[in-house]
Amino acid sequence: MTNQTSPRKMTQAPSPEGPHAGYMPGFGNDFETEALPGALPQGMNSPQKCNYGLYGEQLSGTAFTAPSHQNERTWCYRIRPSVKHSHRYEKIDLPYWKSAPNVVPDVTSLGQYRWDPVPHSDTPLTWLTGMRTMTTAGDVNTQVGMATHIYLVTESMEDEYFFSADSEMLVVPQEGRLRFSTELGIIDIAPQEIAIIPRGLVYRVEVLEGPARGFVCENYGQKFELPGRGPIGANCMANPRDFKTPVAAFEDREVPSTVTIKWCGQFHETKIGQSPLDVVAWHGNYAPLKYDLSTYCPVGAILFDHPDPSIFTVLTAPSGQEGTANIDFVLFRERWMVAEDTFRPPWYHKNIMSELMGNIYGQYDAKPKGFIPGGVSLHNMMLPHGPDKNAFEGASNADLKAEKLDNTMSFMFETRFPQHLTAFAGKEAPLQDDYIDCWTDMEKKFDGTPGKK
């Protein structure tokens, strides 16, 4: 890591000291926070005049009439109304950032694929210019499906800001540290953490330690939520208290600035005369957040058999069809393997979901070789996949004592839609042409002798 920049100073709300200074705990909570005392109205949302000459404005993440337990909105008290941060728009091109539908005629998406990490280059790249779309699924215009990206970032955005009208963004760092300076506060993330940036929220991305590389799941559909635990009960998996939402922070800077918006898969920019990060106080439940993946508590088999990988779901985005997600974000981290008389790695299977995996660090148990940190694999819907020969032989003949699966953290973006490769994924990214051959040497072991294993 070489690049290091000094982030812009924002006036931030006071918060308790400690490891989580600058954040408020809880998932889906109704928060309130102010960076100046008395900036937040009490007992009402829209007073005739706000303190400090602020403007009251609501940011809605759901329809006004959504059921109360699903309704998401945040009231912002800002230096200027956001109409001052929007002017005439000019269409621009970000050639590597694609949206669904994006079917490339001469690229075959049907297959089992794996890529080495997308390498850094000498070209300076920001959050916008460094985004590289790997797959798209569904349709951004009807707000179903998703896209997956690799980001390569070496430079901070300078007086540049961005928001997506299309999607919320789930960010999974693999290398380097980034700061997301948003309208509602500051989020710093590093490997083993994730961040979620809601649809419509304006932000700037700064490099704290670079070069930075990671993964993004762009969710066109319903927002991510915690999965139901069912008979597991109230605890384990991802616990709400471990999610952190930033306290209010603002900047009052009169400087020529650019705001880029992603809208229906197209990019437009507008020029304004000030920073749009001017929310002095806010209250509500529609806000960015971060989560430390090391706090995820896995649940698994403690006697025999191997549970479905859905047991490792961190977050899920519903599809409207009960039990079938628009997206599941699944984590495979360190854990104890203790099941008796059981093939412990993921078993061979094919299913209706399309699975894109990324390796954050270490070694994945089903593919001991070739799937390296920063790498990506894709097993599209109804295509068989599973352990390679070495993993199969090792697991089939292992002494099944209690064993710690250590130094490993991989994840999966799983969707009910087929994932289509972009031209970048099919032609430019470092595709492992021999990945499909990892099952070639699987042997026929069938023996018709009764009772023989």
C-alpha positions in Angstrom: 0.0 0.0 0.0 1.5 3.4 -1.0 -1.1 6.0 -1.7 -2.4 7.9 1.3 -4.4 11.2 1.2 -5.6 13.6 3.8 -9.4 13.5 3.8 -11.4 16.7 3.8 -12.4 17.9 7.2 -16.2 17.8 8.0 -17.8 19.2 11.0 -19.1 16.1 12.9 -21.5 15.5 15.6 -20.0 14.6 19.0 -20.1 10.9 19.9 -18.8 8.7 22.7 -15.1 7.8 22.6 -14.0 4.3 21.9 -13.6 1.9 19.0 -16.9 2.9 17.4 -16.6 6.7 17.8 -18.4 8.5 15.0 -21.1 5.8 14.7 -24.4 4.7 16.2 -25.2 1.0 16.6 -28.2 -0.9 15.2 -29.7 -2.2 12.0 -32.9 -0.4 10.8 -33.0 1.8 13.9 -34.6 5.2 13.9 -31.6 7.5 14.6 -31.3 11.2 15.4 -28.0 13.1 15.3 -26.9 16.8 15.0 -23.5 18.3 14.3 -24.5 21.6 15.9 -26.5 21.8 19.1 -30.2 22.6 18.6 -30.1 22.0 14.8 -32.6 19.1 15.1 -36.2 20.1 15.7 -37.9 18.3 18.6 -41.4 16.9 18.5 -42.0 17.8 14.8 -40.4 17.4 11.4 -41.1 20.7 9.5 -41.1 23.8 11.7 -42.0 27.1 10.1 -38.4 28.2 10.5 -35.5 25.8 11.3 -32.6 26.8 13.6 -29.4 28.2 12.1 -31.4 29.1 8.9 -31.4 25.5 7.8 -33.8 23.9 5.3 -35.9 20.9 6.3 -36.1 18.2 3.6 -37.2 14.6 3.5 -35.3 11.7 1.8 -37.6 8.8 1.2 -36.3 5.3 0.5 -39.8 3.8 0.2 -43.2 4.9 -1.1 -44.9 7.3 1.3 -47.6 4.7 1.9 -45.4 1.6 2.5 -46.4 -0.3 5.6 -45.0 1.3 8.7 -42.6 -1.6 9.5 -41.2 -1.2 6.0 -41.4 2.6 5.6 -38.0 4.2 5.4 -37.3 7.9 5.3 -34.9 10.5 6.9 -35.5 14.1 7.6 -32.5 16.3 6.8 -31.8 19.8 8.0 -29.4 21.3 5.6 -27.6 24.5 4.6 -29.2 24.5 1.2 -32.1 22.5 -0.2 -30.9 19.8 -2.5 -32.5 21.5 -5.5 -29.4 23.8 -5.2 -27.2 20.8 -5.8 -28.9 19.9 -9.0 -28.7 21.9 -12.2 -28.7 21.2 -16.0 -27.4 17.7 -16.6 -25.1 16.6 -19.4 -24.8 12.9 -20.3 -21.3 11.4 -19.8 -19.9 8.0 -20.5 -18.3 5.7 -18.0 -17.5 2.9 -20.4 -16.7 0.2 -17.9 -19.7 0.6 -15.7 -22.6 -1.3 -17.1 -26.3 -2.0 -16.1 -28.8 -4.7 -16.9 -29.9 -5.7 -19.4 -26.5 -5.9 -20.9 -26.3 -9.0 -23.1 -23.1 -9.0 -25.2 -23.7 -11.1 -28.4 -20.1 -12.4 -28.7 -19.7 -13.2 -25.0 -21.0 -16.5 -23.7 -22.4 -16.2 -20.2 -23.3 -19.9 -19.9 -20.5 -21.6 -18.1 -18.4 -22.0 -15.0 -15.9 -19.2 -14.8 -13.1 -18.0 -12.6 -10.9 -14.9 -12.8 -7.6 -13.9 -11.2 -7.7 -10.5 -9.4 -8.1 -7.6 -11.7 -4.7 -5.9 -11.6 -4.0 -2.3 -10.8 -2.6 -0.1 -13.5 -0.6 3.1 -13.7 -3.7 5.1 -14.7 -5.1 7.2 -11.9 -8.6 6.0 -11.1 -11.4 7.4 -8.9 -14.5 5.6 -7.6 -16.3 6.4 -10.8 -13.6 5.8 -13.4 -12.2 2.7 -11.6 -15.5 0.7 -11.5 -15.3 -2.5 -13.7 -18.6 -4.3 -14.2 -18.3 -8.1 -14.3 -21.9 -9.3 -14.5 -25.4 -7.9 -14.8 -28.8 -9.5 -14.0 -32.4 -8.5 -14.3 -33.4 -5.0 -15.5 -32.4 -1.7 -14.0 -35.4 0.1 -15.5 -37.9 -2.2 -13.7 -35.8 -2.2 -10.5 -35.2 -5.9 -10.3 -31.9 -7.8 -10.3 -28.3 -6.6 -9.7 -24.9 -6.0 -11.1 -21.5 -7.0 -9.7 -18.4 -4.8 -10.0 -14.7 -4.8 -9.2 -13.5 -1.3 -8.1 -9.9 -0.1 -8.6 -9.3 3.2 -6.8 -6.1 5.1 -6.5 -7.3 8.7 -6.3 -9.7 10.6 -4.1 -12.7 12.4 -5.7 -11.8 16.1 -5.6 -14.9 18.3 -5.4 -16.7 15.5 -7.2 -19.8 13.8 -5.8 -22.0 10.9 -6.9 -25.3 9.3 -6.2 -27.2 6.4 -7.8 -30.9 6.7 -8.5 -30.8 3.1 -9.6 -29.6 1.1 -6.7 -28.2 0.7 -3.2 -24.5 -0.3 -3.2 -23.0 -3.1 -1.0 -19.3 -2.4 -0.9 -16.8 -5.3 0.0 -13.2 -4.1 0.3 -10.4 -6.5 -0.4 -7.4 -4.2 -0.4 -6.8 -0.7 0.8 -9.0 1.7 2.9 -11.7 4.1 1.7 -13.7 6.9 3.2 -17.3 7.5 2.1 -18.1 11.1 3.0 -21.9 11.1 2.6 -24.7 13.6 3.2 -25.5 11.8 6.5 -22.0 11.3 7.8 -18.7 9.6 7.3 -18.0 5.9 6.9 -14.4 4.5 6.8 -14.0 0.9 5.5 -11.2 -1.6 5.2 -10.9 -5.2 4.3 -13.2 -7.5 6.5 -15.8 -4.7 6.6 -18.7 -3.9 4.3 -20.7 -0.7 3.7 -24.1 -0.1 2.3 -24.9 3.2 0.6 -28.6 3.8 0.0 -30.2 4.7 -3.3 -30.3 8.5 -3.8 -27.7 9.4 -1.1 -24.9 11.8 -2.3 -21.3 11.0 -1.4 -17.7 11.4 -2.2 -15.1 8.6 -2.0 -11.6 9.3 -0.7 -8.5 7.1 -0.5 -7.2 6.6 3.0 -4.8 3.9 2.0 -4.3 2.7 -1.6 -4.3 1.4 -4.1 -7.8 0.1 -3.2 -9.6 -2.9 -4.7 -12.8 -4.6 -3.8 -16.2 -5.8 -4.9 -19.6 -4.1 -5.2 -23.0 -5.5 -5.4 -25.4 -3.0 -7.0 -28.9 -3.9 -5.9 -31.6 -2.7 -8.2 -34.5 -4.2 -6.2 -35.8 -4.1 -2.6 -33.3 -3.1 0.0 -31.0 -5.5 1.9 -32.4 -6.6 5.2 -31.4 -9.1 7.9 -32.6 -12.7 7.0 -35.1 -14.4 9.3 -33.4 -16.8 11.6 -36.4 -19.1 11.9 -35.7 -21.9 14.5 -32.2 -20.5 15.1 -33.9 -17.9 17.2 -32.8 -14.5 18.4 -29.0 -14.7 18.2 -26.0 -15.5 16.0 -25.4 -14.9 12.3 -25.4 -11.1 11.9 -26.6 -9.3 15.0 -28.2 -5.9 14.6 -26.0 -4.2 17.2 -22.9 -4.8 15.1 -24.1 -2.5 12.3 -22.9 1.1 12.6 -24.5 4.2 11.1 -22.5 7.5 11.1 -23.3 10.5 13.2 -24.1 13.7 11.3 -21.3 15.5 9.6 -21.3 18.5 7.2 -19.1 20.8 5.2 -20.0 24.4 4.1 -17.6 24.9 1.2 -18.2 27.4 -1.7 -16.2 25.8 -4.5 -17.1 24.7 -8.1 -18.2 21.1 -7.8 -19.5 18.3 -10.0 -22.3 15.9 -9.1 -22.7 12.7 -11.2 -25.9 10.8 -11.1 -26.6 7.2 -12.3 -30.2 7.0 -13.6 -31.6 4.1 -15.5 -28.2 2.8 -16.3 -27.0 6.1 -17.8 -24.6 8.7 -16.3 -25.2 12.4 -16.2 -23.3 15.2 -14.5 -24.2 18.7 -13.3 -22.1 21.6 -12.2 -22.8 23.4 -8.9 -21.1 26.1 -6.8 -20.7 24.3 -3.5 -20.4 21.0 -1.7 -23.7 19.1 -1.5 -22.6 17.5 1.8 -24.4 20.1 3.9 -26.7 18.2 6.2 -26.2 19.6 9.7 -28.7 17.3 11.4 -31.0 14.4 10.6 -33.3 11.9 12.0 -34.8 8.7 10.5 -34.1 5.2 9.4 -32.9 5.6 5.8 -29.1 5.9 6.2 -25.7 4.4 5.2 -24.1 1.8 7.4 -21.1 -0.4 7.9 -20.6 -3.8 9.3 -17.5 -5.7 10.6 -17.6 -9.2 9.0 -15.5 -10.5 11.9 -18.5 -10.1 14.1 -20.5 -12.6 12.0 -21.3 -15.6 14.1 -21.6 -18.7 11.8 -24.1 -21.5 12.7 -23.7 -25.0 11.3 -24.0 -28.7 11.8 -22.7 -30.2 15.1 -23.5 -33.8 14.5 -23.8 -34.9 10.9 -24.5 -33.6 7.3 -23.8 -30.3 5.7 -26.4 -27.5 5.9 -27.3 -25.4 2.9 -25.0 -22.4 2.3 -28.0 -20.2 3.0 -27.2 -20.8 6.7 -24.3 -18.3 6.1 -26.5 -15.4 4.8 -25.5 -12.0 6.2 -28.0 -9.9 4.3 -30.9 -10.6 1.9 -32.8 -8.5 -0.6 -36.3 -9.9 -1.0 -37.8 -10.6 -4.5 -41.5 -10.6 -3.7 -41.5 -14.4 -3.9 -41.3 -15.7 -0.4 -38.0 -17.6 0.2 -36.4 -16.7 -3.1 -34.1 -13.7 -2.9 -33.4 -11.0 -5.4 -29.9 -11.1 -3.8 -28.3 -12.9 -0.9 -25.0 -11.8 0.5 -23.4 -14.9 2.0 -20.2 -15.1 4.0 -17.8 -18.0 4.4 -15.4 -17.2 7.2 -13.3 -19.0 9.8 -15.3 -21.7 11.6 -15.0 -25.1 13.3 -15.8 -28.3 11.3 -17.1 -31.0 13.6 -19.7 -33.1 11.7 -19.3 -36.9 11.9 -19.4 -39.2 8.9 -20.0 -36.2 6.6 -18.5 -34.8 3.5 -17.6 -31.4 5.0 -16.9 -29.1 2.0 -19.8 -27.7 -0.1 -21.3 -30.6 -1.9 -21.8 -31.0 -5.7 -25.0 -29.2 -6.8 -26.8 -27.1 -9.3 -29.7 -24.8 -8.5 -31.9 -22.0 -9.7 -29.6 -19.3 -8.2 -26.6 -17.8 -9.9 -23.6 -17.6 -7.6 -20.8 -15.0 -8.0 -18.1 -15.6 -5.4 -15.2 -13.3 -4.3 -12.2 -14.1 -2.1 -11.3 -11.5 0.5 -8.4 -13.4 2.0 -7.0 -16.9 2.5 -8.1 -20.2 0.9 -11.6 -21.4 0.1 -12.1 -25.0 1.2 -13.9 -26.2 -1.9 -11.1 -24.9 -4.3 -7.8 -25.1 -2.5 -5.9 -23.9 -5.6 -6.5 -21.1 -8.0 -9.1 -19.1 -6.2 -6.9 -16.4 -4.7 -7.6 -13.2 -2.7 -9.2 -10.7 -5.1 -10.3 -13.4 -7.4 -13.9 -14.0 -8.6 -15.8 -17.1 -9.8 -19.2 -17.4 -11.4 -21.5 -20.5 -11.5 -24.6 -19.5 -13.4 -28.1 -20.9 -12.7 -28.6 -24.6 -13.2 -24.9 -25.3 -14.0 -23.3 -28.0 -11.8 -20.3 -27.1 -9.6 -18.6 -28.3 -6.5 -15.2 -29.3 -5.1 -12.3 -30.2 -7.4 -10.6 -33.6 -7.3 -8.1 -32.7 -4.6 -10.8 -31.2 -2.3 -13.0 -34.3 -2.9 -10.3 -36.8 -2.2 -9.0 -34.9 0.9 -12.5 -34.6 2.4 -13.5 -38.1 1.5 -10.5 -39.7 3.3 -9.9 -37.2 6.1 -9.8 -38.2 9.7 -13.0 -36.5 10.9 -11.8 -35.0 14.1 -12.7 -31.4 15.1 -10.9 -29.1 12.8 -10.6 -25.3 12.6 -11.1 -23.9 9.1 -8.8 -20.9 9.6 -7.5 -18.0 7.6 -10.4 -17.9 5.2 -13.0 -15.3 4.2 -14.9 -15.5 0.9 -18.4 -14.3 0.1 -21.1 -14.9 -2.5 -23.5 -12.5 -4.3 -26.3 -14.9 -5.1 -29.4 -14.0 -7.2 -32.4 -15.7 -8.7 -31.6 -14.1 -12.1 -29.0 -15.4 -14.6 -25.9 -13.2 -14.5 -24.7 -12.0 -17.9 -21.0 -11.4 -18.4 -19.9 -7.9 -19.6 -17.5 -7.4 -22.4 -14.9 -6.5 -19.8 -15.4 -9.8 -17.9 -15.4 -11.9 -21.2 -12.5 -10.2 -23.0 -10.3 -8.0 -20.7 -10.5 -9.4 -17.1 -7.9 -12.1 -16.3 -10.1 -15.1 -17.0 -8.7 -18.5 -16.0 -9.2 -20.4 -19.2 -8.5 -23.7 -17.6 -10.9 -23.4 -14.6 -13.5 -25.6 -16.2 -10.9 -28.4 -16.4 -10.6 -28.6 -12.6 -13.2 -31.4 -12.7 -11.7 -33.2 -15.7 -9.7 -35.8 -13.7 -12.7 -36.7 -11.5 -12.7 -40.5 -11.5 -15.5 -43.0 -11.8 -15.6 -44.8 -8.5 -18.8 -46.9 -9.0 -18.6 -50.4 -7.7 -21.7 -52.6 -7.8 -20.6 -54.7 -4.9 -23.4 -54.5 -2.2 -22.4 -52.6 0.8 -19.1 -51.3 -0.6 -18.2 -47.7 -0.1 
